[in-house]
Amino acid sequence: MSNTLKRTLSPIVIAIAALGGAAGTVGAADRSVSLVQDPVIMRLSNDEFRIAFGIDAAHCADKGCNGTITYRVEWKTEGGASRVENKRVNYTVAPNATRTITVDRAYFDTAEGQHVTDVINVRVQHITCAEGTLTSL
């Protein structure tokens, strides 16, 4: 994992960082989105993190799109216990927008805040993309 991912960053820096850079495309060829860079990890407390994903959705700017990002997190406590978790976060890209950001809230510990934990690696496994945006009731 790069040193950038290990640093604790302010939300403003996260938003700027997540909207720059480039990463590989994932999804269907006609309606695909890609990450603009590797996920950014923010530490909020001993075991609380935010994981930010910058999304480039230029291919679905006309109608917008929505989907999910499935990712795998490897983490470790200060005592040496390590775990791997599969997580999922939703995103929505508004019509006429080419980029967005989504942030997942995560707690990683074996004893509810009793340990300092470190995120070792975040790896995106799959990104879905469906045309249009979801409306809430």
DRENVO-156884 format. One record per residue: residue in three letters; x, y, z of N, C-alpha, C, O in turn. Coordinates in pm, whole numbers, m for minus. Example, Ala and Ser with C-alpha at 12.3 -4.5 7.8 and 13.67 -1.06 7.14 Angstrom:
BEGIN
+------+--------+--------+--------+--------+--------+--------+--------+--------+--------+--------+--------+--------+
: type :    n.x :    n.y :    n.z :   ca.x :   ca.y :   ca.z :    c.x :    c.y :    c.z :    o.x :    o.y :    o.z :
+------+--------+--------+--------+--------+--------+--------+--------+--------+--------+--------+--------+--------+
:  ALA :   1319 :   m569 :    780 :   1230 :   m450 :    780 :   1320 :   m330 :    780 :   1424 :   m332 :    846 :
:  SER :   1285 :   m225 :    708 :   1367 :   m106 :    714 :   1290 :      3 :    787 :   1341 :    114 :    804 :
+------+--------+--------+--------+--------+--------+--------+--------+--------+--------+--------+--------+--------+
//
This chain:
BEGIN
+------+--------+--------+--------+--------+--------+--------+--------+--------+--------+--------+--------+--------+
: type :    n.x :    n.y :    n.z :   ca.x :   ca.y :   ca.z :    c.x :    c.y :    c.z :    o.x :    o.y :    o.z :
+------+--------+--------+--------+--------+--------+--------+--------+--------+--------+--------+--------+--------+
:  MET :     85 :   m117 :      0 :      0 :      0 :      0 :     89 :    122 :      0 :    191 :    124 :     68 :
:  SER :     50 :    225 :    m76 :    131 :    345 :    m85 :    120 :    427 :     43 :     23 :    415 :    118 :
:  ASN :    220 :    510 :     66 :    219 :    596 :    184 :    100 :    692 :    182 :     50 :    730 :    288 :
:  THR :     54 :    730 :     63 :    m61 :    820 :     53 :   m183 :    759 :    119 :   m260 :    830 :    183 :
:  LEU :   m202 :    628 :    105 :   m319 :    563 :    162 :   m310 :    553 :    313 :   m413 :    545 :    381 :
:  LYS :   m189 :    553 :    367 :   m173 :    536 :    510 :   m191 :    666 :    587 :   m218 :    663 :    707 :
:  ARG :   m177 :    779 :    521 :   m186 :    907 :    589 :   m329 :    941 :    627 :   m424 :    901 :    559 :
:  THR :   m343 :   1014 :    734 :   m472 :   1068 :    772 :   m486 :   1202 :    703 :   m403 :   1290 :    720 :
:  LEU :   m592 :   1217 :    623 :   m611 :   1337 :    544 :   m740 :   1406 :    580 :   m836 :   1342 :    623 :
:  SER :   m743 :   1537 :    564 :   m867 :   1611 :    590 :   m967 :   1583 :    479 :   m927 :   1548 :    368 :
:  PRO :  m1097 :   1598 :    507 :  m1198 :   1571 :    404 :  m1182 :   1656 :    278 :  m1213 :   1608 :    169 :
:  ILE :  m1134 :   1779 :    291 :  m1115 :   1864 :    173 :  m1005 :   1807 :     85 :  m1021 :   1801 :    m37 :
:  VAL :   m895 :   1767 :    144 :   m786 :   1707 :     68 :   m833 :   1578 :      3 :   m796 :   1549 :   m111 :
:  ILE :   m914 :   1500 :     74 :   m967 :   1375 :     19 :  m1048 :   1402 :   m106 :  m1030 :   1335 :   m208 :
:  ALA :  m1137 :   1500 :   m100 :  m1223 :   1530 :   m215 :  m1140 :   1572 :   m335 :  m1168 :   1530 :   m447 :
:  ILE :  m1039 :   1654 :   m313 :   m953 :   1698 :   m423 :   m875 :   1580 :   m478 :   m867 :   1562 :   m600 :
:  ALA :   m816 :   1499 :   m391 :   m737 :   1385 :   m434 :   m821 :   1282 :   m508 :   m774 :   1224 :   m606 :
:  ALA :   m942 :   1260 :   m464 :  m1027 :   1157 :   m524 :  m1074 :   1196 :   m663 :  m1114 :   1109 :   m740 :
:  LEU :  m1071 :   1324 :   m696 :  m1117 :   1368 :   m827 :  m1004 :   1389 :   m927 :  m1031 :   1431 :  m1039 :
:  GLY :   m881 :   1361 :   m890 :   m768 :   1372 :   m980 :   m714 :   1234 :  m1012 :   m771 :   1134 :   m968 :
:  GLY :   m605 :   1227 :  m1089 :   m539 :   1099 :  m1114 :   m614 :   1012 :  m1212 :   m709 :   1057 :  m1276 :
:  ALA :   m571 :    886 :  m1224 :   m637 :    793 :  m1316 :   m618 :    651 :  m1270 :   m518 :    617 :  m1208 :
:  ALA :   m716 :    568 :  m1300 :   m707 :    424 :  m1270 :   m779 :    349 :  m1380 :   m841 :    411 :  m1467 :
:  GLY :   m773 :    218 :  m1379 :   m831 :    136 :  m1485 :   m983 :    137 :  m1488 :  m1047 :    162 :  m1386 :
:  THR :  m1039 :    110 :  m1606 :  m1183 :    106 :  m1623 :  m1237 :    m29 :  m1579 :  m1176 :   m133 :  m1603 :
:  VAL :  m1354 :    m26 :  m1514 :  m1421 :   m147 :  m1470 :  m1565 :   m137 :  m1513 :  m1625 :    m30 :  m1499 :
:  GLY :  m1625 :   m244 :  m1565 :  m1766 :   m242 :  m1598 :  m1790 :   m270 :  m1745 :  m1698 :   m303 :  m1819 :
:  ALA :  m1916 :   m258 :  m1787 :  m1955 :   m284 :  m1925 :  m1895 :   m179 :  m2018 :  m1877 :    m64 :  m1977 :
:  ALA :  m1865 :   m217 :  m2141 :  m1798 :   m127 :  m2234 :  m1884 :     m7 :  m2269 :  m1831 :    103 :  m2284 :
:  ASP :  m2016 :    m24 :  m2282 :  m2101 :     88 :  m2321 :  m2143 :    174 :  m2202 :  m2171 :    292 :  m2221 :
:  ARG :  m2148 :    120 :  m2084 :  m2183 :    196 :  m1964 :  m2082 :    164 :  m1856 :  m2112 :     89 :  m1763 :
:  SER :  m1966 :    221 :  m1867 :  m1863 :    187 :  m1770 :  m1825 :    308 :  m1687 :  m1840 :    423 :  m1729 :
:  VAL :  m1777 :    281 :  m1569 :  m1717 :    383 :  m1484 :  m1580 :    332 :  m1445 :  m1550 :    214 :  m1457 :
:  SER :  m1497 :    422 :  m1398 :  m1365 :    383 :  m1352 :  m1331 :    463 :  m1227 :  m1391 :    567 :  m1201 :
:  LEU :  m1236 :    415 :  m1153 :  m1185 :    491 :  m1040 :  m1081 :    588 :  m1093 :  m1003 :    554 :  m1182 :
:  VAL :  m1079 :    707 :  m1038 :   m982 :    806 :  m1082 :   m846 :    785 :  m1016 :   m746 :    840 :  m1062 :
:  GLN :   m842 :    706 :   m910 :   m717 :    669 :   m842 :   m747 :    556 :   m745 :   m862 :    514 :   m734 :
:  ASP :   m647 :    509 :   m674 :   m667 :    408 :   m571 :   m758 :    466 :   m462 :   m759 :    587 :   m442 :
:  PRO :   m834 :    382 :   m392 :   m916 :    431 :   m281 :   m830 :    505 :   m178 :   m714 :    469 :   m154 :
:  VAL :   m888 :    608 :   m118 :   m817 :    687 :    m17 :   m872 :    651 :    121 :   m994 :    649 :    141 :
:  ILE :   m782 :    622 :    214 :   m822 :    578 :    348 :   m799 :    691 :    447 :   m690 :    749 :    452 :
:  MET :   m902 :    723 :    526 :   m892 :    825 :    629 :   m915 :    762 :    766 :  m1017 :    696 :    786 :
:  ARG :   m824 :    780 :    858 :   m842 :    730 :    995 :   m915 :    837 :   1075 :   m875 :    954 :   1073 :
:  LEU :  m1023 :    798 :   1145 :  m1096 :    891 :   1230 :  m1072 :    866 :   1378 :  m1080 :    958 :   1459 :
:  SER :  m1044 :    742 :   1414 :  m1014 :    706 :   1553 :   m933 :    576 :   1552 :   m885 :    534 :   1447 :
:  ASN :   m918 :    514 :   1668 :   m840 :    390 :   1675 :   m884 :    285 :   1575 :   m801 :    217 :   1515 :
:  ASP :  m1017 :    272 :   1556 :  m1068 :    165 :   1470 :  m1170 :    213 :   1367 :  m1231 :    131 :   1299 :
:  GLU :  m1190 :    343 :   1355 :  m1290 :    397 :   1263 :  m1221 :    461 :   1143 :  m1129 :    541 :   1158 :
:  PHE :  m1268 :    424 :   1025 :  m1209 :    472 :    901 :  m1318 :    517 :    804 :  m1433 :    475 :    814 :
:  ARG :  m1280 :    602 :    710 :  m1360 :    633 :    593 :  m1275 :    592 :    473 :  m1155 :    619 :    469 :
:  ILE :  m1338 :    527 :    378 :  m1269 :    486 :    256 :  m1340 :    556 :    140 :  m1458 :    532 :    114 :
:  ALA :  m1265 :    642 :     71 :  m1321 :    726 :    m36 :  m1283 :    671 :   m173 :  m1170 :    630 :   m197 :
:  PHE :  m1382 :    673 :   m262 :  m1364 :    628 :   m399 :  m1401 :    742 :   m492 :  m1516 :    787 :   m490 :
:  GLY :  m1309 :    788 :   m573 :  m1337 :    887 :   m676 :  m1378 :    814 :   m803 :  m1309 :    721 :   m846 :
:  ILE :  m1489 :    853 :   m863 :  m1547 :    780 :   m976 :  m1553 :    869 :  m1099 :  m1608 :    979 :  m1094 :
:  ASP :  m1497 :    821 :  m1209 :  m1504 :    888 :  m1338 :  m1615 :    820 :  m1417 :  m1607 :    702 :  m1448 :
:  ALA :  m1718 :    897 :  m1449 :  m1835 :    840 :  m1518 :  m1868 :    919 :  m1644 :  m1985 :    944 :  m1672 :
:  ALA :  m1767 :    958 :  m1718 :  m1788 :   1037 :  m1839 :  m1878 :    967 :  m1941 :  m1950 :   1033 :  m2016 :
:  HIS :  m1875 :    834 :  m1944 :  m1955 :    758 :  m2040 :  m2105 :    760 :  m2011 :  m2185 :    729 :  m2099 :
:  CYS :  m2144 :    796 :  m1890 :  m2288 :    799 :  m1859 :  m2333 :    938 :  m1815 :  m2428 :    951 :  m1737 :
:  ALA :  m2266 :   1041 :  m1863 :  m2298 :   1178 :  m1821 :  m2436 :   1224 :  m1867 :  m2500 :   1302 :  m1796 :
:  ASP :  m2485 :   1178 :  m1981 :  m2615 :   1225 :  m2031 :  m2731 :   1194 :  m1937 :  m2810 :   1283 :  m1905 :
:  LYS :  m2741 :   1069 :  m1891 :  m2853 :   1028 :  m1807 :  m2814 :    999 :  m1663 :  m2901 :    975 :  m1579 :
:  GLY :  m2686 :   1002 :  m1633 :  m2640 :    965 :  m1500 :  m2635 :    814 :  m1488 :  m2676 :    742 :  m1580 :
:  CYS :  m2585 :    766 :  m1375 :  m2579 :    623 :  m1353 :  m2567 :    595 :  m1204 :  m2548 :    687 :  m1124 :
:  ASN :  m2580 :    470 :  m1170 :  m2566 :    429 :  m1031 :  m2511 :    288 :  m1029 :  m2513 :    217 :  m1129 :
:  GLY :  m2461 :    249 :   m913 :  m2408 :    114 :   m902 :  m2347 :     90 :   m765 :  m2369 :    165 :   m670 :
:  THR :  m2270 :    m17 :   m757 :  m2203 :    m52 :   m633 :  m2055 :    m80 :   m660 :  m2016 :   m122 :   m769 :
:  ILE :  m1976 :    m55 :   m558 :  m1835 :    m90 :   m561 :  m1817 :   m199 :   m455 :  m1845 :   m177 :   m337 :
:  THR :  m1770 :   m315 :   m497 :  m1740 :   m424 :   m405 :  m1589 :   m423 :   m386 :  m1513 :   m425 :   m483 :
:  TYR :  m1547 :   m421 :   m259 :  m1404 :   m415 :   m232 :  m1366 :   m502 :   m114 :  m1451 :   m541 :    m33 :
:  ARG :  m1238 :   m532 :   m105 :  m1183 :   m619 :     m1 :  m1085 :   m537 :     82 :   m998 :   m469 :     28 :
:  VAL :  m1100 :   m545 :    216 :  m1012 :   m471 :    307 :   m934 :   m570 :    392 :   m991 :   m659 :    455 :
:  GLU :   m803 :   m555 :    394 :   m717 :   m631 :    484 :   m676 :   m536 :    596 :   m627 :   m427 :    569 :
:  TRP :   m694 :   m578 :    722 :   m659 :   m492 :    835 :   m598 :   m575 :    946 :   m610 :   m697 :    949 :
:  LYS :   m530 :   m505 :   1041 :   m457 :   m572 :   1147 :   m463 :   m489 :   1274 :   m455 :   m366 :   1269 :
:  THR :   m478 :   m556 :   1389 :   m477 :   m486 :   1518 :   m333 :   m473 :   1566 :   m243 :   m541 :   1518 :
:  GLU :   m313 :   m384 :   1664 :   m180 :   m366 :   1721 :   m128 :   m494 :   1789 :     m8 :   m512 :   1804 :
:  GLY :   m221 :   m581 :   1829 :   m182 :   m707 :   1891 :   m147 :   m816 :   1792 :   m104 :   m924 :   1832 :
:  GLY :   m163 :   m789 :   1663 :   m124 :   m884 :   1561 :   m238 :   m960 :   1495 :   m217 :  m1030 :   1395 :
:  ALA :   m361 :   m948 :   1550 :   m474 :  m1016 :   1485 :   m502 :   m948 :   1351 :   m506 :   m826 :   1342 :
:  SER :   m521 :  m1028 :   1247 :   m550 :   m972 :   1116 :   m677 :  m1033 :   1060 :   m712 :  m1147 :   1091 :
:  ARG :   m743 :   m957 :    978 :   m870 :   m999 :    919 :   m878 :   m948 :    775 :   m806 :   m857 :    734 :
:  VAL :   m968 :  m1011 :    700 :  m1003 :   m967 :    566 :  m1154 :   m956 :    562 :  m1224 :  m1049 :    602 :
:  GLU :  m1205 :   m844 :    514 :  m1349 :   m824 :    504 :  m1385 :   m782 :    362 :  m1313 :   m705 :    299 :
:  ASN :  m1497 :   m834 :    314 :  m1554 :   m790 :    187 :  m1662 :   m690 :    217 :  m1749 :   m715 :    301 :
:  LYS :  m1657 :   m575 :    149 :  m1753 :   m468 :    176 :  m1809 :   m418 :     44 :  m1757 :   m446 :    m64 :
:  ARG :  m1918 :   m341 :     56 :  m1982 :   m284 :    m62 :  m2033 :   m145 :    m29 :  m2083 :   m121 :     81 :
:  VAL :  m2020 :    m53 :   m124 :  m2071 :     82 :   m108 :  m2142 :    121 :   m239 :  m2096 :     87 :   m348 :
:  ASN :  m2253 :    192 :   m226 :  m2330 :    239 :   m342 :  m2279 :    375 :   m387 :  m2220 :    450 :   m309 :
:  TYR :  m2303 :    406 :   m514 :  m2272 :    540 :   m566 :  m2380 :    581 :   m665 :  m2450 :    497 :   m721 :
:  THR :  m2394 :    711 :   m684 :  m2484 :    767 :   m784 :  m2414 :    884 :   m852 :  m2355 :    969 :   m786 :
:  VAL :  m2421 :    887 :   m984 :  m2367 :    997 :  m1062 :  m2487 :   1071 :  m1120 :  m2567 :   1014 :  m1194 :
:  ALA :  m2499 :   1198 :  m1086 :  m2612 :   1279 :  m1134 :  m2603 :   1300 :  m1284 :  m2494 :   1302 :  m1341 :
:  PRO :  m2721 :   1317 :  m1351 :  m2719 :   1350 :  m1493 :  m2635 :   1476 :  m1517 :  m2636 :   1570 :  m1438 :
:  ASN :  m2562 :   1477 :  m1627 :  m2474 :   1586 :  m1669 :  m2348 :   1599 :  m1585 :  m2273 :   1695 :  m1604 :
:  ALA :  m2323 :   1508 :  m1494 :  m2198 :   1507 :  m1417 :  m2107 :   1400 :  m1475 :  m2153 :   1296 :  m1522 :
:  THR :  m1979 :   1425 :  m1472 :  m1885 :   1325 :  m1525 :  m1806 :   1256 :  m1414 :  m1740 :   1155 :  m1439 :
:  ARG :  m1813 :   1309 :  m1293 :  m1741 :   1249 :  m1181 :  m1821 :   1264 :  m1053 :  m1905 :   1352 :  m1039 :
:  THR :  m1791 :   1174 :   m959 :  m1851 :   1183 :   m826 :  m1755 :   1119 :   m726 :  m1651 :   1064 :   m763 :
:  ILE :  m1792 :   1126 :   m602 :  m1715 :   1062 :   m496 :  m1813 :    991 :   m405 :  m1922 :   1041 :   m378 :
:  THR :  m1775 :    874 :   m357 :  m1855 :    804 :   m257 :  m1761 :    761 :   m145 :  m1646 :    724 :   m169 :
:  VAL :  m1812 :    766 :    m24 :  m1729 :    736 :     94 :  m1801 :    633 :    178 :  m1920 :    647 :    209 :
:  ASP :  m1729 :    528 :    216 :  m1784 :    424 :    301 :  m1730 :    441 :    442 :  m1612 :    469 :    462 :
:  ARG :  m1817 :    423 :    541 :  m1780 :    430 :    682 :  m1751 :    288 :    729 :  m1830 :    197 :    705 :
:  ALA :  m1637 :    269 :    797 :  m1599 :    134 :    837 :  m1531 :    135 :    973 :  m1454 :    226 :   1006 :
:  TYR :  m1562 :     32 :   1052 :  m1495 :      7 :   1179 :  m1425 :   m127 :   1167 :  m1485 :   m226 :   1125 :
:  PHE :  m1298 :   m132 :   1204 :  m1221 :   m256 :   1197 :  m1157 :   m280 :   1333 :  m1061 :   m212 :   1369 :
:  ASP :  m1208 :   m375 :   1410 :  m1151 :   m411 :   1538 :  m1211 :   m544 :   1582 :  m1315 :   m586 :   1532 :
:  THR :  m1142 :   m608 :   1675 :  m1189 :   m734 :   1731 :  m1253 :   m715 :   1867 :  m1307 :   m810 :   1924 :
:  ALA :  m1248 :   m590 :   1922 :  m1299 :   m566 :   2058 :  m1356 :   m426 :   2076 :  m1329 :   m361 :   2177 :
:  GLU :  m1434 :   m378 :   1980 :  m1506 :   m251 :   1988 :  m1422 :   m135 :   2040 :  m1447 :    m83 :   2148 :
:  GLY :  m1324 :    m95 :   1963 :  m1245 :     22 :   1994 :  m1134 :      1 :   2095 :  m1073 :     98 :   2140 :
:  GLN :  m1107 :   m122 :   2132 :  m1004 :   m150 :   2232 :   m863 :   m152 :   2172 :   m765 :   m150 :   2246 :
:  HIS :   m853 :   m155 :   2041 :   m722 :   m165 :   1976 :   m705 :    m53 :   1874 :   m802 :      2 :   1821 :
:  VAL :   m580 :    m21 :   1848 :   m548 :     61 :   1732 :   m534 :    m36 :   1615 :   m456 :   m131 :   1622 :
:  THR :   m609 :    m12 :   1511 :   m602 :   m100 :   1394 :   m542 :    m24 :   1277 :   m550 :     99 :   1271 :
:  ASP :   m484 :    m97 :   1186 :   m429 :    m39 :   1064 :   m490 :   m110 :    945 :   m501 :   m232 :    943 :
:  VAL :   m529 :    m32 :    845 :   m574 :    m89 :    719 :   m449 :   m118 :    637 :   m369 :    m29 :    610 :
:  ILE :   m434 :   m242 :    598 :   m315 :   m287 :    525 :   m334 :   m269 :    375 :   m243 :   m226 :    304 :
:  ASN :   m454 :   m303 :    326 :   m477 :   m297 :    182 :   m626 :   m284 :    154 :   m709 :   m345 :    223 :
:  VAL :   m661 :   m206 :     53 :   m797 :   m199 :      1 :   m788 :   m229 :   m148 :   m713 :   m164 :   m221 :
:  ARG :   m864 :   m330 :   m191 :   m861 :   m371 :   m331 :  m1003 :   m378 :   m386 :  m1087 :   m451 :   m333 :
:  VAL :  m1029 :   m303 :   m490 :  m1161 :   m306 :   m555 :  m1172 :   m435 :   m633 :  m1084 :   m470 :   m712 :
:  GLN :  m1283 :   m507 :   m609 :  m1305 :   m634 :   m677 :  m1398 :   m619 :   m797 :  m1378 :   m685 :   m899 :
:  HIS :  m1499 :   m532 :   m784 :  m1598 :   m521 :   m891 :  m1673 :   m389 :   m879 :  m1701 :   m343 :   m768 :
:  ILE :  m1704 :   m328 :   m992 :  m1787 :   m208 :   m994 :  m1901 :   m234 :  m1091 :  m1879 :   m270 :  m1207 :
:  THR :  m2024 :   m216 :  m1044 :  m2140 :   m228 :  m1133 :  m2180 :    m88 :  m1181 :  m2149 :     12 :  m1117 :
:  CYS :  m2248 :    m84 :  m1295 :  m2291 :     44 :  m1350 :  m2423 :     24 :  m1424 :  m2431 :    m55 :  m1518 :
:  ALA :  m2527 :     96 :  m1379 :  m2657 :     91 :  m1445 :  m2695 :    233 :  m1486 :  m2671 :    329 :  m1413 :
:  GLU :  m2753 :    245 :  m1602 :  m2792 :    376 :  m1653 :  m2902 :    437 :  m1569 :  m2991 :    367 :  m1521 :
:  GLY :  m2896 :    567 :  m1551 :  m2997 :    640 :  m1476 :  m2965 :    646 :  m1328 :  m2878 :    573 :  m1279 :
:  THR :  m3035 :    732 :  m1258 :  m3015 :    745 :  m1114 :  m3134 :    690 :  m1040 :  m3246 :    690 :  m1092 :
:  LEU :  m3110 :    643 :   m921 :  m3218 :    591 :   m837 :  m3286 :    708 :   m768 :  m3219 :    802 :   m726 :
:  THR :  m3416 :    703 :   m757 :  m3488 :    808 :   m688 :  m3537 :    755 :   m554 :  m3576 :    639 :   m542 :
:  SER :  m3533 :    841 :   m454 :  m3582 :    798 :   m322 :  m3726 :    834 :   m306 :  m3774 :    929 :   m369 :
:  LEU :  m3798 :    759 :   m222 :  m3940 :    784 :   m199 :  m3962 :    892 :    m99 :  m4076 :    925 :    m68 :
+------+--------+--------+--------+--------+--------+--------+--------+--------+--------+--------+--------+--------+
//
